[in-house]
């Protein structure tokens, strides 16, 4: 622990591993995060991502952690989630898929159930609201199209972005995802509400379906399309 604290003092926290950070913040010995220790076994099986989702009872009953350590880990995970949301609670303007993804990734990346959010924007692409439309298993995405636009009309939004996660961990759009996006675009054209994008979220990554549809040649590190701006040229001229 002394060596870790010296390392922290000299080089900062960014070079420490997740296990080392855990040892520091929870004042654990090396033996408690290595070998056959209960926490080490949990981390080996579930990883840090599993820790973000773990519940106190599961940590105690399934892995043999003490109630005190399990409680501290659950509190730490909750604090991490709250800190992650601080940056997305401020008023903001969304003009790119990256900015939209940055807004929802902390909220949706590690969910174990499906969730759909709708980002509602004004004519200048200021964020009006970030609304959870549904949580749980949905048999058909197409049934959600009227609900998406009901929200937009109620909030007098000029544009919207739909985001939903894949608990499977894959950010590859399914055929139903693509069909749903086309249905959204068609409804948006009729109602004069711009559908700027449909993002798939999973494991800290995202895919912009609009850029898949557009066949963008620019790729991010994961090999999925990127685009420059969400703002339509005509809409941009109106704003000016």
N, C-alpha and C positions, 0 to 999 in steps of 0.2 A: 504493500500500500504506500509505503514511504517513497519507493521508486516511482510509482505512478503519480504521486503528488508532485514530486520533483519534475517529472516529465511535463505535467500540466502547467507548472509554474514557468518552465523554460520555453515550451513549444506550443502551449495552448491545447484546446480540447479536440481540434479537428483531426489530429493524427491518432487519436486513441480509438481502439476498436469498440463496438457496442458493448461487449462483455466488460471491457476495462472501464467504460463509463458507468456501467451498472455497479461495478465494484466500488467506484468512487462515491457515487451518489447515495448508495445504500450501505456504505462502510462494510463491504463483504470481504472475506479473505479469499485468496486465489483458489483455495480448495472448494469454495462454495459455488464457483462457476466453471469448474473443470472436473474431469474424471466422472465418477458415478454419483456425485452429489445430486439431490433432487432438482435443483435449479439447472444444473448442467445437463441433466437428462431432458428436461423440458426444452431447453434451448437447442439441444441436438435434434430433437424430434420436430419442434414447431418453429424454432428460430425467433428472431426479434419480431417478425410480423405476427407470429402467433401470440407473443406476449402482449401486443397491442390489443388483441381480441379476448384475452383470457379473463376468466372470472375467478373470484377468490375461492369458491367452492371447488372448482375444477383443479386449481393449483394445489389445494390441500388434499383432496380425495384421490385424484388421479396421479399426482406426482409426488405427494408426500412432503410438500413444503409446510413450514410452520404457519399457523394462522397469522402471526405477526408479519412475517416476510411476504406472505401472499397478499395481505392487506396493503403493505407498502408498495408492492409491484402494481397492484390495481390502481392505487392512488397516483402513482407515477405515470401510468399509461393515460389516465384521465387528464392529468395536468398537461401531458404532451399534446393530447388532442385539443385542449383548450388553447394552448399556446399557438398551435398550428392555425387555429381559426382567427386569431387576432388580426393577422394580415389581410384576411378576406372580409372583415367586418366594416372596413373603411369605405367611404364613397369612392367609386372608381369608374373609369371608362374602359370599355372592352372593345378593342378594334382588331384583335387577331385571335386565332384559335389558341395560341399559347397563353394569352391573357385570360381567356375563358377557362382553360384547363388549370391555370395557376389558381384560379378562384375556387374551383371545386375539388381539385385533387386531394387537399388535406381532409376534406369532408367525406369523400367517397371511395378513396383508393383501397381501403382495407375492410370494407363492409362485407359481411358474409351473406347478406340477403340483397336481392335486387332493389335498386332505388332509382327513381327518375326525378330529376330536378329540372325546373324551367327557369332560365335567367331572362328576366324581362328588362328591356332597354327602352329609353326614350329616343327621340329623333337624333340626338347627338351621341347616342350610344352610352349614355350614363346608365349605370345599373339602377333600376328601380326596385327590383326584388329578386330574391333567390328562393324559390318555393319548391318544397318537396311535393310532387304530384302523387306519388305512390311509393309504398314499400312492400316488399313481399314478392311472391311469384305471380307473374302475369301471363295468361295463356295467349293473349293477342295484343300486340302493341297498337294495332290499328284502332282499337276501341278507345285509345287515349287521345286521338287527334282532336275531337271536339272539346275535351277537357283542357287541353293545352291552350286552345284559342279562347276558351271561356275565361281563363285566367288573364290572357293578354288583353282582351276587350275590357274586362272589369278594371284592370289597372291602367287602361288607356296606353298600352305599350305600342311603340312603333315597330319594334323588332324583338326577336326572341332567339334564344339558343337552348336547345334541349340537350340534357346530359343524362346518360344512364350508365350504370356499372355492369360489368360481367363478373359475378363472383367466381367463375371458373378460372379467372386470371388472364384470359385471352382478350386482347383488344381488337381482334379481327372481327369486322362487322359480319353478321349473319345475313342471309338473304332477306329475312324478315326485317332486320335493321335497315337495310337499303330500301325496302318497300315502304316502311314506315316513314323514312326520310322523304321519299318522293311524295307520299300522301301529305306530309306536312307542308312541303313546298307548294303543292297544288292548292291546298286550303289557304295558305298564306297569300298566294297570288289573288285568290278570290276576295279575301278580306282586307287586302292591302296592308298586311302585316308581314314584314320581311323575316323569313326564316334564315338566319345567318349561318347556323351550323347545327349539327347533331354530333356530339362527342361521345365516344365509348371510353369508359374509364376502367382501369384495372391495374393493380400492382404498381401504383405510382407512375403509370404511363397512360397515354391517351391516343385515340385515333380520331381525326377529323373526317367524318363521312363526306362532307361537302368536297373535300379535296380528293377523296377517293373517286367520287362521282366526276370530278373535273379532270381526273387523271393527272394530277400534279406530278411533275418530275422531281421536285425537291423533296428530300427525305430527311427525317430526323434520325437520331442515333439508333432507334429501334427499327428503322427501315420503313416507317410509315410516312405518308405525305404530309408536307407542311405547306402553308400558304402565307402570303404576305399580309393581306388585309381582309377583314371581314366586310369592310364598308363598300357597298355598291357605289359605282361612279355616279349614278343619277342621284342617289340619296346624299352623297357627299356634296354634290352641287347644290341641293336644296338647303343643306345645313349652312353652306357658305352664303 
